[in-house]
Every structure is written in structure tokens, then in C-alpha cells.
Amino acid sequence: MSVSIKVYEQGERLSEDIHEGTEAKPLFDLIDGSYSHLIIEDADAKKAKELSKEKDYRVICIDDTNGIGAETKTAGITEYVVEFDAELHRQLTSLIK
């Protein structure tokens, strides 16, 4: 299992980090607990890219994936798209290191 964190702006991917051996639940819990107001929707990276262009803002896409980049079939939320927030991005990154 791994977690992918992608940042999109105006339809372009600015960054992508895949973190092997990382559980997504603590990341989703952080968003649900402290950053729920930034949630745009439960969507995949393709939709995140489209939203960043349509809404003209930067977004973070957090995706629970397996080692080859394919989404896992775990129960519950497997993806989130949230408005970009520098502090949230920092906290997400610190949780996975």
C-alpha cells in the first residue's frame, strides 16, 4: 500500500509524491478533523486536475494506492481533493515521513 499526494493548478500537475508503505487513514483523519472546510469532493486525480482548471485554484489530491499506482479496494474513502493549503500540505508530508 502507498499514498499518492498530487498538487494541481490550472489543469497542470505541479508535484506528485508516492509514499510506499504509508497508510492513508491518518491523512484522511487529519483532513476530516481539522481541514474539512477545504474538502472539494471525494474524487480521483483526473477529476482533481479538471477541478483545478474549472475552479481556477490549486488543489491537493490524496490517493490511497498500491505500489504500482492503482487504487486499492479498501472500504471507505480512498481519495480526497481539497483546496491547497500550505499548512495542510506540510502536515500531510510530515505524517508520511
Contact map, one row per residue, 1 for C-alpha under 8 A:
1110000000000000000111100000000000000000000000000000000000000001111000010000000000000000000000000
1111000000000000011111110000000000000000000000000000000000000001111000000000000000000000000000000
1111100000000000011111110000000000000000000000000000000000000111110000000000000000000000000000000
0111110000000001111000000000000000000000000000000000000000001111100010000000000000000000000000000
0011111000000001110000000000000000000000000000000000000000011110000000000000000000000000000000000
0001111100001111100000000000000000000000000010000000000000011100000000000000000000000000000000000
0000111110001111000000000000000000000000000000000000000001111000000000000000000000010000000000000
0000011111111110000000000000000000000000000000011001000001111000000000000000000000000000000000000
0000001111111100000000000000000000000000000000001001100111100000000000000000000000000000000000000
0000000111110000000000000000000000000000000000001001110111000000000000000000000000000000000000000
0000000111111000000000000000000000000000000000001111100000000000000000000000000000000000000000000
0000000111111100000000000000000000000000000000001000000000000000000000000000000000000000000000000
0000011110111111000000000000000000000000000000001000000000000000000000000000000000000000000000000
0000011110011111000000000000000000000000000000000000000000000000000000000000000000000000000000000
0000011100001111100000000000000000000000000000000000000000000000000000000000000000000000000000000
0001111000001111110000000000000000000000000000000000000000000000000000000000000000000000000000000
0001110000000011111000000000000000000000000000000000000000000000000000000000000000000000000000000
0111100000000001111100000000000000000000000000000000000000000000000000000000000000000000000000000
0111000000000000111111000000000000000000000000000000000000000000000000000000000000000000000000010
1110000000000000011111000000000000000000000000000000000000000000001000000000000000000000000000000
1110000000000000001111100000000000000000000000000000000000000000000000000000000000000000000000000
1110000000000000001111110000000000000000000000000000000000000000000000000000000000000000000000010
1110000000000000000011111110000000000000000000000000000000000001000000000000000000000000000000000
0110000000000000000001111111000000000000000000000000000000000011000000000000010000000000000000000
0000000000000000000000111111100000000000000000000000000000000000000000000000000000000000000000000
0000000000000000000000111111110000000000000000000000000000000000000000000000000000000000000000100
0000000000000000000000111111111000000000000000000000000000000000000000000000000000000000000100100
0000000000000000000000011111111100000000000000000000000000000000000000000000000100000000000000000
0000000000000000000000001111111110000000000000000000000000000000000000000000000000000000000000000
0000000000000000000000000111111111100000000000000000000000000000000000000000000000000000000000000
0000000000000000000000000011111111110010000000000000000000000000000000000000000000000000000000000
0000000000000000000000000001111111110000000000000000000000000000000000000000000000000000000000000
0000000000000000000000000000111111110000000000000000000000000000000000000000000000000000000000000
0000000000000000000000000000011111110000000000000000000000000000000000000000000000000000000000000
0000000000000000000000000000011111111110000000000000000000000000000000000000000000000001000000000
0000000000000000000000000000001111111110000000000000000000000000000000000000000000000000000000000
0000000000000000000000000000000000111110000000000000000000000000000000000000000000000000000000000
0000000000000000000000000000000000111111000000000000000000000000000000000000000001110000000000000
0000000000000000000000000000001000111111100000000000000000000000000000000000000111100000000000000
0000000000000000000000000000000000000111110000000000000000000000000000000000000111100000000000000
0000000000000000000000000000000000000011111000000000000000000000000000000000000111000000000000000
0000000000000000000000000000000000000001111100000000000000000000000000000000111110000000000000000
0000000000000000000000000000000000000000111110110000000000000000000000000000001110000000000000000
0000000000000000000000000000000000000000011111110000000000001010000000000000001110000000000000000
0000010000000000000000000000000000000000001111111000000000001010000000000000000000000000000000000
0000000000000000000000000000000000000000000111111100000000000000000000000000000000000000000000000
0000000000000000000000000000000000000000001111111110000000000000000000000000000000000000000000000
0000000100000000000000000000000000000000001111111111000000111000000000000000000010000000000000000
0000000111111000000000000000000000000000000011111111100000000000000000000000000000000000000000000
0000000000100000000000000000000000000000000001111111110000000000000000000000000000000000000000000
0000000000100000000000000000000000000000000000111111111100000000000000000000000000000000000000000
0000000111100000000000000000000000000000000000011111111111100000000000000000000000000000000000000
0000000011100000000000000000000000000000000000001111111110000000000000000000000000000000000000000
0000000001000000000000000000000000000000000000000111111100000000000000000000000000000000000000000
0000000000000000000000000000000000000000000000000011111110000000000000000000000000000000000000000
0000000011000000000000000000000000000000000000000011111111000000000000000000000000000000000000000
0000000011000000000000000000000000000000000000000001101111100000000000000000000000110000000000000
0000001111000000000000000000000000000000000000000001000111110000000000000000000000110000000000000
0000001110000000000000000000000000000000000000010001000011111000000000000000000011110000000000000
0000111100000000000000000000000000000000000000010000000001111100000000000000000111110000100000000
0001111100000000000000000000000000000000000110010000000000111110000000000000001111000000000000000
0011110000000000000000000000000000000000000000000000000000011111000000000000001110000000000000000
0011100000000000000000010000000000000000000110000000000000001111100000100000011100000000000000000
1111000000000000000000110000000000000000000000000000000000000111110000110000011000000000000000000
1111000000000000000000000000000000000000000000000000000000000011111111110000000000000000000000000
1110000000000000000000000000000000000000000000000000000000000001111111110000000000000000000000000
1100000000000000000100000000000000000000000000000000000000000000111111000000000000000000000000000
0000000000000000000000000000000000000000000000000000000000000000111111000000000000000000000000000
0001000000000000000000000000000000000000000000000000000000000000111111100000000000000000000000000
0000000000000000000000000000000000000000000000000000000000000000111111110000000000000000000000000
0000000000000000000000000000000000000000000000000000000000000011110011111000010000000000000000000
1000000000000000000000000000000000000000000000000000000000000001110001111100010000000000000000000
0000000000000000000000000000000000000000000000000000000000000000000000111110000000000000000000000
0000000000000000000000000000000000000000000000000000000000000000000000011111010000000000000000000
0000000000000000000000000000000000000000000000000000000000000000000000001111110000000000000000000
0000000000000000000000000000000000000000000000000000000000000000000000000111110000000000000000000
0000000000000000000000000000000000000000010000000000000000000000000000000011111100000000000000000
0000000000000000000000010000000000000000010000000000000000000011000000110111111100000000000000000
0000000000000000000000000000000000000000011100000000000000001111000000000000111110000000000000000
0000000000000000000000000001000000000011111100000000000000011110000000000000111111000000000000000
0000000000000000000000000000000000000011111100010000000000111100000000000000001111100000000000000
0000000000000000000000000000000000000111100000000000000000111000000000000000000111110000000000000
0000000000000000000000000000000000000111000000000000000011110000000000000000000011111000000000000
0000001000000000000000000000000000000100000000000000000011110000000000000000000001111101100000000
0000000000000000000000000000000000000000000000000000000000000000000000000000000000111111100000000
0000000000000000000000000000000000000000000000000000000000000000000000000000000000011111110000000
0000000000000000000000000000000000000000000000000000000000000000000000000000000000001111111000000
0000000000000000000000000000000000100000000000000000000000000000000000000000000000011111111100000
0000000000000000000000000000000000000000000000000000000000010000000000000000000000011111111110000
0000000000000000000000000000000000000000000000000000000000000000000000000000000000000111111111000
0000000000000000000000000000000000000000000000000000000000000000000000000000000000000011111111100
0000000000000000000000000010000000000000000000000000000000000000000000000000000000000001111111110
0000000000000000000000000000000000000000000000000000000000000000000000000000000000000000111111111
0000000000000000000000000000000000000000000000000000000000000000000000000000000000000000011111111
0000000000000000000000000110000000000000000000000000000000000000000000000000000000000000001111111
0000000000000000001001000000000000000000000000000000000000000000000000000000000000000000000111111
0000000000000000000000000000000000000000000000000000000000000000000000000000000000000000000011111
